[in-house]
Amino acid sequence: MTETMNGLPTEQVIDVLTEELHNLAPAEREAKAVQLLSVLGRSKAAAASAARPPAEPGDTRRAPLLICDWATDLGLDGTTQQLGIDVAPGPTRVSKTADATGHSLLSSGHVGADILHVPAGSGFAPHTHPGDHLLFVLAGTGTIAVAGEIVETRPGQVYMVEGAITHAVGAVTDHMILSVGAPHRHLDSPERQELTAYTALLGDLGHITCRLCDIQASSGEELAAKGCPHSPHRFG
């Protein structure tokens, strides 16, 4: 327990000051009340500090501000802001994928952001997440497959699928995505995604439709046989 005046514990100091309040003239009572509030404030601050676990070396999760550069400022073109984004693989392979890579931007331990690179023709097999993700398309065209449909995604779009719903992300051309997730899991964490069966992508009638090709089938193999190159069964 934090000690205060005369080496007494905080609780005893508060008791002494409270008793003195009853014996003071009104003019003196206000000053003593301020002293009592000060002791209370210091006590709460000490308790909060004691309850906070010590920071690990290099741990920035508790910093009041986390900031990083994720694109190059190319200035204004009239009233349009220009950003430069490198379309290139990242240093870290994303867990449970064959070719997707990326680099982490920042994380509080609860919410975090990463830049993902998905090579053309590759992608994320059907999966779920421990939480929801916002996906901002930065460059290249891609696909999102969910609830019986495969839909095109393109730069300037942001989309979200509930983490508990099976979905799959593909790249038509080399594809860059800014991913914001909560709870956040590192790119190479096996907990970042849980792979599921392809059948979980099918709609209520047991079909999946590629909106890019306007082809419907009951499996990824059937889609491919009909000429669709976008089925995420190839990513497993």
Legacy VTK file of the C-alpha trace (Angstrom):
# vtk DataFile Version 3.0
C-alpha trace
ASCII
DATASET POLYDATA
POINTS 236 float
0.000 0.000 0.000
1.317 3.475 -0.852
2.327 5.415 2.254
1.702 9.130 2.698
2.190 11.711 5.452
4.034 10.593 8.556
4.514 7.142 7.029
0.844 6.207 7.548
-1.010 4.048 5.046
-3.435 5.867 2.761
-6.549 4.499 4.491
-5.444 5.814 7.904
-4.554 9.224 6.484
-8.021 9.489 4.933
-9.646 8.513 8.241
-7.614 11.148 10.127
-8.394 13.899 7.623
-12.082 13.000 7.544
-12.312 13.188 11.354
-10.544 16.541 11.380
-13.104 17.963 8.955
-15.799 17.693 11.597
-13.747 19.731 14.094
-12.787 22.625 11.818
-14.344 26.000 11.251
-16.060 26.374 7.874
-13.229 28.570 6.531
-10.628 25.892 7.260
-12.778 22.966 6.228
-12.461 23.735 2.485
-8.643 23.599 2.547
-8.704 20.314 4.436
-11.237 18.865 1.993
-8.884 19.725 -0.897
-6.110 17.870 0.914
-8.371 14.853 1.354
-9.264 14.827 -2.364
-5.577 15.028 -3.235
-4.829 11.968 -1.108
-7.701 10.094 -2.744
-6.423 11.002 -6.203
-2.899 9.832 -5.452
-4.263 6.605 -3.992
-6.278 5.809 -7.131
-3.323 6.620 -9.393
-1.040 4.348 -7.371
-3.579 1.520 -7.492
-3.955 1.857 -11.256
-0.195 1.851 -11.732
0.219 -1.247 -9.563
-2.488 -3.090 -11.512
-0.844 -2.346 -14.890
1.493 -5.168 -15.989
5.067 -4.090 -16.716
5.857 -3.398 -20.355
8.043 -5.919 -22.116
11.201 -4.632 -23.844
10.221 -3.213 -27.224
6.511 -3.433 -26.409
4.755 -0.339 -27.825
1.181 -1.532 -27.398
0.573 0.808 -24.461
1.997 3.898 -26.135
-0.511 6.794 -26.277
0.122 7.178 -30.015
1.114 4.665 -32.701
1.879 6.083 -36.135
3.534 4.772 -39.287
3.795 5.496 -43.011
1.919 3.083 -45.253
1.958 5.060 -48.539
3.972 7.860 -50.150
2.443 11.326 -50.262
2.567 12.338 -53.951
0.718 15.594 -53.352
-2.481 17.023 -54.730
-3.590 16.819 -58.350
-6.195 19.536 -58.339
-8.496 18.421 -55.540
-7.427 14.756 -55.645
-4.840 13.449 -53.187
-2.264 11.163 -54.802
-0.704 8.284 -52.849
2.151 6.057 -53.963
1.794 2.372 -53.028
4.470 -0.226 -53.752
2.928 -3.291 -55.369
5.438 -5.837 -54.134
5.670 -8.816 -51.768
6.168 -8.162 -48.080
8.768 -9.703 -45.752
6.334 -11.979 -43.873
4.369 -14.887 -45.307
0.770 -14.939 -44.127
0.046 -18.076 -42.116
-1.905 -20.841 -43.897
-1.425 -19.342 -47.369
0.833 -20.434 -50.213
1.907 -17.083 -51.627
0.333 -14.186 -49.703
2.830 -11.976 -47.871
2.770 -8.639 -46.125
4.160 -6.383 -43.468
2.608 -5.272 -40.213
1.894 -1.573 -39.740
0.862 -1.295 -36.098
-1.099 -3.071 -33.402
-2.504 -2.268 -29.978
-2.843 -5.961 -29.234
-6.570 -5.630 -29.809
-6.877 -3.747 -33.115
-4.170 -3.620 -35.752
-3.406 -3.019 -39.427
-1.322 -4.837 -42.037
-0.480 -4.410 -45.708
-1.105 -7.602 -47.706
0.292 -8.590 -51.106
-1.466 -11.376 -53.021
0.147 -12.459 -56.322
-2.031 -12.760 -59.416
-3.878 -16.091 -59.497
-3.312 -16.758 -55.803
-5.327 -16.004 -52.700
-6.709 -17.005 -49.318
-8.540 -20.338 -49.208
-11.986 -20.440 -47.538
-11.507 -19.437 -43.904
-12.868 -17.643 -40.869
-11.245 -15.199 -38.423
-11.391 -14.724 -34.640
-12.787 -11.251 -35.375
-13.942 -8.950 -38.162
-11.686 -7.364 -40.800
-11.985 -4.209 -42.846
-10.246 -4.715 -46.207
-9.222 -1.599 -48.165
-8.254 -2.386 -51.762
-5.118 -0.388 -52.582
-4.010 -1.794 -55.937
-4.878 -4.494 -58.435
-8.171 -6.295 -58.930
-9.264 -9.194 -56.789
-12.228 -11.235 -55.640
-14.169 -11.889 -52.467
-16.143 -15.126 -52.265
-18.868 -15.399 -49.644
-22.434 -16.720 -49.279
-22.620 -18.340 -52.699
-21.052 -15.542 -54.742
-17.658 -14.505 -56.095
-17.524 -10.736 -56.536
-14.834 -8.505 -58.054
-12.967 -6.019 -55.853
-10.948 -3.062 -57.109
-8.883 -0.111 -55.850
-10.858 2.483 -53.943
-13.193 -0.075 -52.376
-13.410 -1.183 -48.772
-15.344 -4.266 -47.713
-15.959 -6.308 -44.597
-17.091 -9.841 -43.920
-17.951 -10.964 -40.417
-15.084 -13.051 -39.094
-17.309 -16.021 -38.275
-18.628 -16.259 -41.859
-16.558 -18.368 -44.270
-15.032 -16.274 -47.062
-12.099 -16.360 -49.487
-10.008 -13.589 -51.032
-8.375 -13.908 -54.448
-6.127 -11.890 -56.758
-6.930 -11.421 -60.437
-3.853 -9.215 -60.875
-1.161 -8.557 -58.275
-3.276 -7.319 -55.412
-2.538 -5.003 -52.465
-4.884 -4.761 -49.482
-4.818 -2.738 -46.276
-6.281 -5.045 -43.626
-7.592 -3.709 -40.297
-8.670 -6.368 -37.822
-9.968 -6.717 -34.284
-8.856 -8.693 -32.457
-5.571 -8.378 -34.313
-3.382 -11.400 -34.995
0.104 -11.152 -36.507
0.546 -12.138 -40.150
2.393 -15.343 -39.313
0.182 -16.320 -36.386
-1.636 -19.647 -36.865
-4.583 -18.010 -35.078
-5.004 -15.348 -37.762
-7.342 -17.564 -39.789
-8.986 -20.956 -39.544
-9.335 -22.852 -42.830
-12.764 -24.311 -43.602
-14.345 -26.573 -46.197
-15.168 -25.129 -49.635
-18.788 -26.154 -49.172
-19.125 -23.423 -46.521
-18.910 -20.888 -49.370
-21.958 -22.272 -51.156
-25.306 -20.497 -51.034
-28.517 -21.793 -49.526
-29.279 -23.826 -52.659
-25.827 -25.423 -52.719
-24.439 -23.316 -55.569
-21.760 -20.692 -56.037
-21.932 -18.044 -58.774
-18.962 -16.133 -60.183
-20.272 -12.640 -60.943
-17.211 -11.907 -63.057
-17.877 -14.821 -65.427
-21.635 -15.178 -64.898
-21.142 -18.914 -64.273
-22.901 -20.991 -61.610
-21.803 -24.359 -60.265
-22.067 -26.624 -57.239
-18.303 -26.844 -56.614
-15.041 -25.132 -57.392
-14.013 -27.911 -59.737
-17.252 -27.504 -61.708
-16.695 -23.749 -61.949
-13.202 -24.343 -63.323
-14.481 -26.953 -65.779
-16.962 -24.388 -67.104
-14.130 -21.902 -67.713
-14.119 -19.790 -64.554
-10.575 -18.995 -63.294
-11.705 -17.298 -60.072
-12.801 -20.154 -57.817
-10.878 -20.130 -54.497
-10.687 -23.932 -54.377
-7.322 -23.456 -56.112
-5.920 -21.592 -53.110
-6.099 -24.508 -50.667
LINES 1 237
236 0 1 2 3 4 5 6 7 8 9 10 11 12 13 14 15 16 17 18 19 20 21 22 23 24 25 26 27 28 29 30 31 32 33 34 35 36 37 38 39 40 41 42 43 44 45 46 47 48 49 50 51 52 53 54 55 56 57 58 59 60 61 62 63 64 65 66 67 68 69 70 71 72 73 74 75 76 77 78 79 80 81 82 83 84 85 86 87 88 89 90 91 92 93 94 95 96 97 98 99 100 101 102 103 104 105 106 107 108 109 110 111 112 113 114 115 116 117 118 119 120 121 122 123 124 125 126 127 128 129 130 131 132 133 134 135 136 137 138 139 140 141 142 143 144 145 146 147 148 149 150 151 152 153 154 155 156 157 158 159 160 161 162 163 164 165 166 167 168 169 170 171 172 173 174 175 176 177 178 179 180 181 182 183 184 185 186 187 188 189 190 191 192 193 194 195 196 197 198 199 200 201 202 203 204 205 206 207 208 209 210 211 212 213 214 215 216 217 218 219 220 221 222 223 224 225 226 227 228 229 230 231 232 233 234 235
